[in-house]
Amino acid sequence: MRFLIALLLSTLTSLTWAANNSLSPSTYEELNAIQEQLAAQQYREAEEALLELEDDLNPGFGLALTYQLHGQLNLLQEKNKEAMLWYSKALALNVLAPAQESALSTTIAQLHLAAENNNAAIAELEPRLNNILSLEKDKNSDKKRGTDDKPVDWIQPLSFITLASAYQLEKNYAASVPWLIRGIERARSRGDQPKENWLQMLMAGHYQQKSYAKTAAVLDDLLRINPGKEDYWQQQAAVYQLLEQPALALRTLELGYAADYLTKPDSILLLVQLLISENIPERAGRILQAHLQDQSVELSERNWRVLAAAWQQGRERDKAVAAMREASTFMDDGSLLYRAAQMQQQNAQYQTALTDAEAALKKGLSERDKPRALMLAGSCAYELNDYTTARRYFQQALTLADVAANARVWLEYLDALEQYPG
């Protein structure tokens, strides 16, 4: 806030002295001398000179500038309340040009904001800006009948943004948006790039009103200004998801990833999840595996599960099994090892299926999975012609109600094989 005020003061100063044709030569010289005293931090001398000059001047432009300089003196000494009083006295004379008036009123509003008096800032600035906008409109309407086509724009973009800031601090986003748009459009009409934080405020205003399409459009501008800010890529993808446009969300993250702007683990995982949901699981698997291998994404159960899901959806069963085994190392039970065993059994990989089923049983399984895992282990052992191992697992399964009948059929079948071999 202090930087903005200092910047505005320098603008006010140049505007003030540019209008010196309305001043007597002696007043102009005295004001210049006081300005030099302020620059030299000779505050006591400047105060004395200002008071003497104010006693000598009649109400008018010179006195308004003197009050304004008196306000600047107080501001330099961090006497903000006193500064506002002098600035208000300058405005009350109603002799400043519209550009000077809006700039000085903006300074007062900023001082109110610095004191957390947001409503006072609004009350100070909004009526004045509306009045000057009306004057601009009238002036520009008159100019259309003349030869000069350059439009009048007395109000600086920062004035609109200051008023919008006050409204946003009050969480009145609906009121802030029109002023933000005015400020941004005025900057562009002058050939200037809007400040990044102005666009951030506009994005927030649209988002808070659930105007998600407009939010995404502002994020386009922010990405053009600062594509290296990863949050913008994430935010735009999230907004497209709110708009139920996952393809656009994916396109956003794909562009950011291709340009090396996405480095945060949550960005990578969001990209991977969108690829899976948009039925591009092979690319999701390749991306996630690469980041798990270089540990730029955490080696956690959740992330290995996501990788397994990607490979499984892409029909890469061996890779899915490997990912499930990795995920299982972070788990207290053997549920994922059992899933891996199931996939291998379906692929007729009986030895590895048996190994994983045994490891799952050893690690521990739920009441639902344990009977099925015993049956899987028994049937895989049978396919490997290891009838002794098969019998052991079917006998264990015989004690569990869910699969007891099926286990008994298997055991009877094994008995028959032994009685009538070949």
Sine and cosine of phi, psi and omega as CSV:
sin_phi,cos_phi,sin_psi,cos_psi,sin_omega,cos_omega
0.00,0.00,-0.66,0.75,-0.02,-1.00
-0.88,0.47,-0.62,0.78,0.02,-1.00
-0.89,0.45,-0.66,0.75,-0.01,-1.00
-0.91,0.43,-0.66,0.75,0.01,-1.00
-0.90,0.44,-0.70,0.72,0.02,-1.00
-0.88,0.48,-0.65,0.76,0.01,-1.00
-0.90,0.43,-0.68,0.73,0.00,-1.00
-0.92,0.40,-0.62,0.79,0.03,-1.00
-0.88,0.47,-0.65,0.76,0.02,-1.00
-0.90,0.43,-0.58,0.82,0.05,-1.00
-0.93,0.38,-0.69,0.72,0.03,-1.00
-0.86,0.51,-0.65,0.76,-0.03,-1.00
-0.89,0.46,-0.72,0.70,-0.02,-1.00
-0.92,0.40,-0.60,0.80,0.05,-1.00
-0.91,0.42,-0.65,0.76,-0.04,-1.00
-0.88,0.47,-0.78,0.62,-0.07,-1.00
-0.95,0.31,-0.41,0.91,0.05,-1.00
-0.92,0.39,-0.39,0.92,-0.02,-1.00
-1.00,-0.10,0.38,0.92,-0.13,-0.99
-0.94,0.34,-0.13,0.99,0.05,-1.00
-0.92,0.39,-0.21,0.98,0.07,-1.00
-1.00,-0.02,0.00,1.00,-0.05,-1.00
-0.95,-0.31,0.46,-0.89,0.16,-0.99
-0.95,0.30,0.47,-0.88,0.00,-1.00
-0.82,0.57,-0.62,0.79,-0.05,-1.00
-0.93,0.37,-0.66,0.75,0.03,-1.00
-0.90,0.43,-0.66,0.75,0.01,-1.00
-0.87,0.50,-0.69,0.72,0.00,-1.00
-0.91,0.42,-0.66,0.75,-0.01,-1.00
-0.91,0.42,-0.67,0.74,0.03,-1.00
-0.90,0.43,-0.63,0.78,0.05,-1.00
-0.89,0.46,-0.67,0.75,0.00,-1.00
-0.90,0.44,-0.66,0.75,0.03,-1.00
-0.90,0.43,-0.63,0.77,0.03,-1.00
-0.87,0.50,-0.63,0.78,0.04,-1.00
-0.92,0.40,-0.60,0.80,0.05,-1.00
-0.90,0.43,-0.64,0.77,0.05,-1.00
-0.89,0.45,-0.67,0.74,0.01,-1.00
-0.89,0.46,-0.53,0.85,0.01,-1.00
-1.00,0.02,0.09,1.00,-0.01,-1.00
0.87,0.50,0.54,0.84,0.08,-1.00
-1.00,-0.03,0.95,0.33,-0.19,-0.98
-0.95,0.32,-0.62,0.78,-0.01,-1.00
-0.90,0.44,-0.69,0.73,0.01,-1.00
-0.91,0.42,-0.63,0.77,0.01,-1.00
-0.91,0.42,-0.64,0.77,0.02,-1.00
-0.87,0.49,-0.71,0.70,-0.01,-1.00
-0.89,0.46,-0.69,0.72,-0.03,-1.00
-0.91,0.41,-0.63,0.77,0.00,-1.00
-0.91,0.41,-0.71,0.71,-0.01,-1.00
-0.88,0.47,-0.66,0.75,0.02,-1.00
-0.90,0.43,-0.68,0.74,-0.01,-1.00
-0.92,0.40,-0.63,0.77,0.00,-1.00
-0.90,0.43,-0.54,0.84,0.04,-1.00
-0.93,0.36,-0.52,0.86,-0.10,-1.00
-1.00,0.09,-0.42,0.91,-0.15,-0.99
-1.00,0.00,0.59,-0.81,0.15,-0.99
-0.99,0.10,0.37,-0.93,0.05,-1.00
-0.82,0.57,0.76,-0.65,-0.03,-1.00
0.25,-0.97,-0.21,-0.98,-0.10,-0.99
-0.89,0.46,-0.66,0.75,-0.01,-1.00
-0.88,0.47,-0.67,0.75,0.01,-1.00
-0.92,0.38,-0.61,0.79,0.03,-1.00
-0.87,0.49,-0.66,0.75,0.02,-1.00
-0.93,0.36,-0.55,0.84,0.03,-1.00
-0.92,0.39,-0.69,0.72,0.08,-1.00
-0.86,0.51,-0.67,0.74,-0.01,-1.00
-0.88,0.47,-0.66,0.75,0.01,-1.00
-0.93,0.36,-0.55,0.84,0.07,-1.00
-0.90,0.43,-0.63,0.78,0.08,-1.00
-0.89,0.45,-0.65,0.76,0.02,-1.00
-0.90,0.44,-0.61,0.79,0.05,-1.00
-0.85,0.53,-0.72,0.69,0.00,-1.00
-0.92,0.39,-0.60,0.80,0.00,-1.00
-0.91,0.42,-0.64,0.77,0.03,-1.00
-0.89,0.45,-0.43,0.90,0.03,-1.00
-0.99,-0.13,0.22,0.98,0.02,-1.00
0.86,0.51,0.53,0.84,0.12,-0.99
-0.98,-0.18,0.97,0.24,-0.18,-0.98
-0.92,0.40,-0.64,0.77,-0.01,-1.00
-0.89,0.45,-0.69,0.73,0.02,-1.00
-0.91,0.42,-0.62,0.78,0.03,-1.00
-0.86,0.50,-0.70,0.72,-0.01,-1.00
-0.89,0.46,-0.60,0.80,0.00,-1.00
-0.89,0.46,-0.70,0.72,0.00,-1.00
-0.93,0.38,-0.66,0.75,0.03,-1.00
-0.89,0.47,-0.65,0.76,0.01,-1.00
-0.91,0.42,-0.60,0.80,0.06,-1.00
-0.89,0.45,-0.63,0.78,0.03,-1.00
-0.89,0.46,-0.69,0.72,0.00,-1.00
-0.92,0.38,-0.58,0.82,-0.08,-1.00
-0.90,0.44,-0.35,0.94,0.01,-1.00
-0.96,0.28,-0.30,0.96,0.06,-1.00
0.83,0.56,0.68,0.73,0.01,-1.00
-0.84,-0.55,-0.10,1.00,-0.02,-1.00
-0.98,0.22,0.49,-0.87,0.09,-1.00
-0.92,0.40,0.42,-0.91,-0.05,-1.00
-0.81,0.58,-0.64,0.77,-0.01,-1.00
-0.90,0.43,-0.67,0.74,0.02,-1.00
-0.92,0.39,-0.63,0.77,-0.03,-1.00
-0.89,0.46,-0.74,0.68,-0.03,-1.00
-0.92,0.40,-0.61,0.80,0.00,-1.00
-0.92,0.39,-0.68,0.73,-0.01,-1.00
-0.93,0.37,-0.64,0.77,0.05,-1.00
-0.89,0.45,-0.57,0.82,0.04,-1.00
-0.91,0.42,-0.64,0.77,0.05,-1.00
-0.87,0.49,-0.69,0.72,0.03,-1.00
-0.88,0.48,-0.70,0.72,0.00,-1.00
-0.88,0.48,-0.65,0.76,0.02,-1.00
-0.90,0.43,-0.59,0.81,0.05,-1.00
-0.92,0.39,-0.60,0.80,0.11,-0.99
-0.88,0.47,-0.67,0.74,0.01,-1.00
-0.90,0.44,-0.64,0.77,0.02,-1.00
-0.88,0.47,-0.49,0.87,0.03,-1.00
-1.00,-0.02,0.13,0.99,0.00,-1.00
0.89,0.46,0.49,0.87,0.10,-1.00
-0.98,-0.20,0.96,0.29,-0.14,-0.99
-0.91,0.42,-0.67,0.74,-0.01,-1.00
-0.92,0.39,-0.55,0.84,0.07,-1.00
-0.91,0.41,-0.61,0.79,0.05,-1.00
-0.89,0.46,-0.68,0.74,0.00,-1.00
-0.90,0.43,-0.72,0.70,-0.02,-1.00
-0.89,0.45,-0.55,0.83,0.02,-1.00
-0.95,0.32,-0.71,0.70,-0.26,-0.97
-1.00,-0.09,-0.64,0.77,-0.16,-0.99
-0.89,0.46,-0.75,0.66,0.00,-1.00
-0.88,0.48,-0.60,0.80,-0.03,-1.00
-0.93,0.37,-0.68,0.73,0.01,-1.00
-0.91,0.42,-0.65,0.76,0.03,-1.00
-0.88,0.47,-0.64,0.77,0.01,-1.00
-0.91,0.41,-0.70,0.72,-0.03,-1.00
-0.94,0.34,-0.57,0.82,0.08,-1.00
-0.87,0.49,-0.63,0.78,0.04,-1.00
-0.90,0.43,-0.66,0.75,0.05,-1.00
-0.90,0.44,-0.65,0.76,0.05,-1.00
-0.86,0.51,-0.71,0.70,-0.04,-1.00
-0.87,0.49,-0.71,0.71,0.02,-1.00
-0.89,0.45,-0.69,0.72,-0.03,-1.00
-0.90,0.44,-0.69,0.73,-0.01,-1.00
-0.93,0.36,-0.52,0.86,0.07,-1.00
-0.91,0.41,-0.64,0.77,0.06,-1.00
-0.91,0.41,-0.62,0.78,-0.06,-1.00
-0.92,0.39,-0.40,0.92,0.02,-1.00
-0.90,0.43,-0.42,0.91,0.01,-1.00
-1.00,0.02,-0.08,1.00,-0.01,-1.00
-0.97,-0.23,-0.31,-0.95,-0.06,-1.00
-0.98,-0.21,-0.28,0.96,-0.03,-1.00
-1.00,0.01,0.92,-0.40,-0.07,-1.00
-1.00,0.00,-0.10,0.99,-0.03,-1.00
-0.95,0.32,0.85,-0.53,-0.06,-1.00
-0.95,0.30,0.47,-0.88,0.09,-1.00
-0.99,0.15,0.75,-0.67,0.10,-1.00
-0.59,-0.80,0.99,0.14,-0.09,-1.00
-0.95,0.32,-0.47,0.88,-0.13,-0.99
-1.00,0.03,0.77,-0.64,0.06,-1.00
-0.95,0.31,0.54,-0.84,0.05,-1.00
-0.80,0.60,-0.58,0.81,-0.04,-1.00
-0.88,0.48,-0.49,0.87,0.02,-1.00
-0.90,0.43,-0.71,0.71,0.05,-1.00
-0.89,0.46,-0.67,0.75,-0.05,-1.00
-0.92,0.39,-0.60,0.80,0.02,-1.00
-0.88,0.47,-0.70,0.71,0.02,-1.00
-0.90,0.43,-0.67,0.75,0.04,-1.00
-0.88,0.48,-0.63,0.78,0.02,-1.00
-0.87,0.49,-0.67,0.74,0.01,-1.00
-0.87,0.49,-0.68,0.73,0.01,-1.00
-0.92,0.40,-0.64,0.77,0.00,-1.00
-0.92,0.38,-0.59,0.81,0.06,-1.00
-0.89,0.45,-0.45,0.89,0.09,-1.00
-1.00,0.02,0.08,1.00,-0.02,-1.00
0.88,0.48,0.43,0.90,0.09,-1.00
-0.99,-0.13,0.98,0.21,-0.12,-0.99
-0.94,0.33,-0.55,0.84,0.00,-1.00
-0.87,0.48,-0.65,0.76,0.00,-1.00
-0.96,0.28,-0.46,0.89,-0.07,-1.00
-0.96,0.26,-0.54,0.84,-0.15,-0.99
-0.88,0.48,-0.74,0.67,0.00,-1.00
-0.86,0.51,-0.59,0.81,0.01,-1.00
-0.95,0.31,-0.59,0.81,0.08,-1.00
-0.89,0.45,-0.69,0.73,0.01,-1.00
-0.89,0.46,-0.66,0.76,0.04,-1.00
-0.87,0.49,-0.71,0.70,-0.04,-1.00
-0.90,0.44,-0.68,0.74,-0.02,-1.00
-0.93,0.38,-0.68,0.73,0.01,-1.00
-0.91,0.42,-0.60,0.80,0.00,-1.00
-0.92,0.38,-0.64,0.77,0.05,-1.00
-0.87,0.50,-0.70,0.72,-0.02,-1.00
-0.92,0.39,-0.59,0.81,0.01,-1.00
-0.91,0.41,-0.39,0.92,0.04,-1.00
-1.00,-0.02,0.07,1.00,0.00,-1.00
0.99,0.15,0.28,0.96,-0.02,-1.00
-0.97,-0.25,0.46,-0.89,0.08,-1.00
-0.99,0.11,0.78,-0.62,0.06,-1.00
-0.86,0.52,0.55,-0.84,0.05,-1.00
-0.90,0.43,0.56,-0.83,-0.02,-1.00
-0.86,0.51,-0.65,0.76,-0.04,-1.00
-0.94,0.35,-0.41,0.91,0.09,-1.00
-0.91,0.40,-0.69,0.72,0.03,-1.00
-0.92,0.40,-0.58,0.82,0.07,-1.00
-0.87,0.49,-0.67,0.74,0.03,-1.00
-0.90,0.43,-0.65,0.76,0.02,-1.00
-0.91,0.42,-0.66,0.75,0.06,-1.00
-0.85,0.52,-0.73,0.69,0.00,-1.00
-0.88,0.47,-0.65,0.76,0.01,-1.00
-0.88,0.48,-0.73,0.69,0.03,-1.00
-0.91,0.42,-0.67,0.75,-0.04,-1.00
-0.89,0.45,-0.70,0.72,-0.03,-1.00
-0.90,0.44,-0.42,0.91,0.04,-1.00
-1.00,-0.06,0.12,0.99,0.00,-1.00
0.89,0.45,0.44,0.90,0.10,-1.00
-1.00,0.02,0.97,0.25,-0.20,-0.98
-0.95,0.31,-0.55,0.84,0.04,-1.00
-0.90,0.44,-0.66,0.75,0.04,-1.00
-0.93,0.37,-0.58,0.81,0.06,-1.00
-0.87,0.49,-0.70,0.71,0.00,-1.00
-0.89,0.45,-0.61,0.79,0.00,-1.00
-0.91,0.42,-0.65,0.76,0.04,-1.00
-0.92,0.40,-0.60,0.80,0.05,-1.00
-0.90,0.44,-0.51,0.86,0.13,-0.99
-0.85,0.53,-0.71,0.70,0.02,-1.00
-0.90,0.44,-0.68,0.74,-0.01,-1.00
-0.90,0.44,-0.62,0.79,0.02,-1.00
-0.93,0.37,-0.53,0.85,0.08,-1.00
-0.93,0.38,-0.61,0.79,-0.02,-1.00
-0.96,0.28,-0.69,0.72,-0.12,-0.99
-0.63,-0.78,0.96,0.27,-0.03,-1.00
-0.92,0.40,-0.30,0.95,-0.01,-1.00
-0.98,0.21,-0.11,0.99,0.01,-1.00
-1.00,0.07,0.96,-0.27,-0.15,-0.99
-0.89,0.45,-0.52,0.85,-0.03,-1.00
-0.85,0.53,-0.56,0.83,-0.03,-1.00
-0.90,0.43,-0.64,0.77,0.04,-1.00
-0.90,0.44,-0.69,0.72,0.01,-1.00
-0.89,0.45,-0.71,0.71,-0.06,-1.00
-0.91,0.42,-0.65,0.76,0.00,-1.00
-0.92,0.40,-0.65,0.76,0.06,-1.00
-0.88,0.48,-0.67,0.74,0.00,-1.00
-0.90,0.44,-0.63,0.77,0.01,-1.00
-0.91,0.42,-0.67,0.74,0.04,-1.00
-0.89,0.45,-0.55,0.84,0.07,-1.00
-0.92,0.40,-0.62,0.78,0.07,-1.00
-0.90,0.44,-0.52,0.86,0.05,-1.00
-0.99,0.15,0.04,1.00,-0.04,-1.00
0.85,0.53,0.70,0.71,0.05,-1.00
-0.81,-0.58,0.93,0.36,-0.08,-1.00
-0.88,0.47,-0.48,0.88,0.02,-1.00
-0.90,0.43,-0.63,0.78,0.05,-1.00
-0.94,0.33,-0.60,0.80,0.07,-1.00
-0.87,0.49,-0.69,0.72,0.02,-1.00
-0.91,0.42,-0.67,0.74,0.02,-1.00
-0.86,0.51,-0.67,0.74,0.02,-1.00
-0.85,0.52,-0.77,0.64,-0.05,-1.00
-0.94,0.35,-0.56,0.83,0.05,-1.00
-0.89,0.46,-0.69,0.73,0.02,-1.00
-0.89,0.45,-0.71,0.70,0.01,-1.00
-0.89,0.45,-0.64,0.77,-0.01,-1.00
-0.93,0.36,-0.67,0.74,-0.01,-1.00
-0.89,0.46,-0.51,0.86,0.00,-1.00
-1.00,-0.02,0.13,0.99,0.02,-1.00
0.91,0.42,0.46,0.89,0.05,-1.00
-1.00,-0.02,-0.25,0.97,-0.01,-1.00
-0.98,-0.19,0.91,-0.41,-0.02,-1.00
-0.78,-0.63,-0.35,0.94,-0.05,-1.00
-0.95,0.31,0.63,-0.78,0.01,-1.00
-0.81,0.59,-0.64,0.77,-0.03,-1.00
-0.93,0.37,-0.49,0.87,0.08,-1.00
-0.92,0.39,-0.70,0.71,-0.01,-1.00
-0.89,0.46,-0.70,0.71,-0.03,-1.00
-0.92,0.40,-0.60,0.80,0.05,-1.00
-0.90,0.44,-0.68,0.73,0.06,-1.00
-0.86,0.51,-0.72,0.70,-0.01,-1.00
-0.88,0.47,-0.71,0.71,-0.02,-1.00
-0.90,0.43,-0.61,0.80,0.04,-1.00
-0.93,0.37,-0.63,0.78,0.05,-1.00
-0.88,0.48,-0.66,0.75,0.02,-1.00
-0.90,0.43,-0.73,0.69,-0.04,-1.00
-0.92,0.39,-0.45,0.89,0.04,-1.00
-1.00,-0.05,0.27,0.96,0.11,-0.99
0.90,0.43,0.67,0.74,0.13,-0.99
-0.82,-0.57,0.86,0.51,-0.17,-0.98
-0.94,0.35,-0.51,0.86,-0.04,-1.00
-0.89,0.45,-0.70,0.72,0.04,-1.00
-0.91,0.41,-0.62,0.78,0.06,-1.00
-0.85,0.52,-0.71,0.70,-0.01,-1.00
-0.90,0.44,-0.68,0.73,-0.01,-1.00
-0.89,0.45,-0.68,0.73,-0.02,-1.00
-0.91,0.42,-0.76,0.65,-0.07,-1.00
-0.92,0.40,-0.65,0.76,0.00,-1.00
-0.88,0.48,-0.66,0.75,0.01,-1.00
-0.87,0.49,-0.65,0.76,-0.04,-1.00
-0.98,0.21,-0.47,0.88,0.12,-0.99
-0.94,0.34,-0.61,0.79,-0.02,-1.00
-0.92,0.38,-0.64,0.77,0.02,-1.00
-1.00,-0.01,0.06,1.00,0.09,-1.00
0.88,0.47,0.40,0.91,0.15,-0.99
-0.98,0.22,-0.25,0.97,0.19,-0.98
-0.88,-0.47,0.65,-0.76,-0.11,-0.99
-0.86,0.50,0.68,-0.74,0.08,-1.00
-0.99,0.14,0.99,0.17,-0.07,-1.00
-0.87,-0.50,0.28,-0.96,0.04,-1.00
-0.83,0.56,-0.72,0.69,-0.05,-1.00
-0.85,0.52,-0.71,0.70,-0.07,-1.00
-0.95,0.32,-0.59,0.81,0.08,-1.00
-0.92,0.39,-0.57,0.82,0.07,-1.00
-0.88,0.47,-0.68,0.73,0.02,-1.00
-0.88,0.48,-0.68,0.73,0.02,-1.00
-0.88,0.47,-0.69,0.73,0.02,-1.00
-0.87,0.49,-0.65,0.76,0.01,-1.00
-0.90,0.45,-0.64,0.77,0.01,-1.00
-0.89,0.45,-0.75,0.66,-0.02,-1.00
-0.91,0.42,-0.63,0.78,-0.02,-1.00
-0.91,0.42,-0.69,0.73,0.03,-1.00
-0.90,0.43,-0.53,0.85,0.02,-1.00
-1.00,0.08,0.16,0.99,0.02,-1.00
0.87,0.48,0.49,0.87,0.09,-1.00
-0.99,-0.15,0.97,0.24,-0.18,-0.98
-0.91,0.42,-0.66,0.75,-0.02,-1.00
-0.88,0.48,-0.67,0.74,0.01,-1.00
-0.93,0.36,-0.60,0.80,0.04,-1.00
-0.90,0.44,-0.66,0.75,0.02,-1.00
-0.89,0.47,-0.70,0.71,0.00,-1.00
-0.87,0.49,-0.66,0.75,0.01,-1.00
-0.92,0.40,-0.62,0.78,0.04,-1.00
-0.90,0.43,-0.64,0.77,0.04,-1.00
-0.89,0.46,-0.67,0.74,0.02,-1.00
-0.89,0.46,-0.71,0.70,-0.01,-1.00
-0.88,0.47,-0.58,0.81,-0.05,-1.00
-0.90,0.45,-0.45,0.90,0.00,-1.00
-0.91,0.41,-0.32,0.95,0.01,-1.00
-1.00,-0.10,-0.01,1.00,-0.13,-0.99
-0.96,-0.29,0.41,-0.91,0.01,-1.00
-1.00,0.02,-0.21,0.98,0.01,-1.00
-0.82,-0.57,0.04,-1.00,-0.08,-1.00
-0.97,-0.24,0.38,0.93,-0.11,-0.99
-0.87,0.49,-0.65,0.76,-0.01,-1.00
-0.95,0.30,-0.55,0.83,0.08,-1.00
-0.90,0.44,-0.60,0.80,0.06,-1.00
-0.90,0.43,-0.67,0.74,0.05,-1.00
-0.88,0.47,-0.64,0.77,0.03,-1.00
-0.89,0.46,-0.66,0.75,0.03,-1.00
-0.88,0.47,-0.65,0.76,0.03,-1.00
-0.86,0.51,-0.73,0.69,-0.02,-1.00
-0.89,0.47,-0.64,0.77,-0.02,-1.00
-0.94,0.33,-0.60,0.80,0.06,-1.00
-0.88,0.47,-0.67,0.75,0.03,-1.00
-0.89,0.46,-0.45,0.89,-0.01,-1.00
-0.99,-0.11,0.23,0.97,0.03,-1.00
0.87,0.50,0.47,0.88,0.06,-1.00
-0.99,-0.14,0.96,0.26,-0.22,-0.98
-0.94,0.34,-0.60,0.80,-0.05,-1.00
-0.92,0.39,-0.75,0.66,0.01,-1.00
-0.93,0.36,-0.54,0.84,0.07,-1.00
-0.89,0.46,-0.68,0.73,0.03,-1.00
-0.90,0.44,-0.69,0.72,0.00,-1.00
-0.87,0.50,-0.71,0.70,-0.02,-1.00
-0.94,0.34,-0.59,0.81,0.03,-1.00
-0.90,0.43,-0.66,0.75,0.04,-1.00
-0.90,0.43,-0.66,0.75,0.03,-1.00
-0.91,0.42,-0.61,0.80,0.02,-1.00
-0.91,0.42,-0.69,0.72,0.02,-1.00
-0.90,0.44,-0.62,0.78,0.01,-1.00
-0.92,0.39,-0.61,0.79,-0.03,-1.00
-0.97,0.25,-0.45,0.89,0.03,-1.00
0.92,-0.39,0.71,-0.71,-0.02,-1.00
-0.72,-0.69,0.30,-0.95,0.03,-1.00
-0.94,0.33,0.24,-0.97,0.03,-1.00
-0.87,0.49,-0.45,0.89,0.00,-1.00
-0.98,0.21,-0.67,0.75,-0.10,-0.99
-0.99,0.11,-0.50,0.87,-0.10,-1.00
-0.86,0.51,-0.74,0.67,0.00,-1.00
-0.86,0.51,-0.66,0.75,-0.03,-1.00
-0.92,0.38,-0.60,0.80,0.01,-1.00
-0.92,0.39,-0.61,0.80,0.05,-1.00
-0.89,0.45,-0.68,0.73,0.02,-1.00
-0.91,0.41,-0.63,0.78,0.02,-1.00
-0.89,0.45,-0.71,0.70,0.00,-1.00
-0.88,0.48,-0.68,0.73,0.00,-1.00
-0.89,0.45,-0.70,0.72,-0.04,-1.00
-0.93,0.36,-0.58,0.81,0.05,-1.00
-0.92,0.39,-0.66,0.75,0.05,-1.00
-0.87,0.49,-0.63,0.77,0.04,-1.00
-0.87,0.49,-0.72,0.70,-0.01,-1.00
-0.88,0.48,-0.44,0.90,0.03,-1.00
-1.00,0.00,0.11,0.99,-0.01,-1.00
0.90,0.44,0.37,0.93,0.06,-1.00
-0.99,-0.14,0.98,0.22,-0.12,-0.99
-0.92,0.39,-0.51,0.86,0.01,-1.00
-0.89,0.46,-0.75,0.66,0.03,-1.00
-0.90,0.43,-0.66,0.75,0.00,-1.00
-0.86,0.51,-0.73,0.69,0.00,-1.00
-0.86,0.51,-0.66,0.75,-0.04,-1.00
-0.87,0.50,-0.69,0.72,-0.03,-1.00
-0.95,0.30,-0.60,0.80,0.03,-1.00
-0.93,0.38,-0.57,0.82,0.05,-1.00
-0.91,0.42,-0.62,0.78,0.08,-1.00
-0.90,0.43,-0.65,0.76,-0.01,-1.00
-0.92,0.38,-0.44,0.90,-0.03,-1.00
-0.88,0.48,-0.39,0.92,-0.03,-1.00
-1.00,0.07,-0.05,1.00,-0.07,-1.00
-0.93,-0.37,0.84,-0.54,-0.18,-0.98
-0.85,0.53,-0.62,0.78,-0.11,-0.99
-0.86,0.51,-0.54,0.84,-0.11,-0.99
-0.82,-0.57,0.15,0.99,-0.10,-0.99
-0.85,0.53,-0.70,0.71,-0.04,-1.00
-0.89,0.45,-0.69,0.73,0.00,-1.00
-0.92,0.40,-0.63,0.78,0.01,-1.00
-0.90,0.44,-0.62,0.78,0.00,-1.00
-0.90,0.43,-0.64,0.77,0.03,-1.00
-0.88,0.47,-0.68,0.73,0.01,-1.00
-0.89,0.45,-0.69,0.72,-0.01,-1.00
-0.90,0.44,-0.64,0.76,0.05,-1.00
-0.90,0.44,-0.62,0.79,0.03,-1.00
-0.91,0.42,-0.67,0.74,0.03,-1.00
-0.90,0.43,-0.62,0.78,0.06,-1.00
-0.87,0.49,-0.67,0.75,-0.01,-1.00
-0.90,0.43,-0.64,0.77,0.02,-1.00
-0.88,0.47,-0.64,0.77,-0.01,-1.00
-0.94,0.34,-0.57,0.82,0.00,-1.00
-0.96,0.27,-0.60,0.80,-0.06,-1.00
-0.83,-0.56,0.92,0.39,-0.04,-1.00
-0.90,0.44,0.42,-0.91,0.06,-1.00
0.96,0.29,0.00,0.00,0.00,0.00
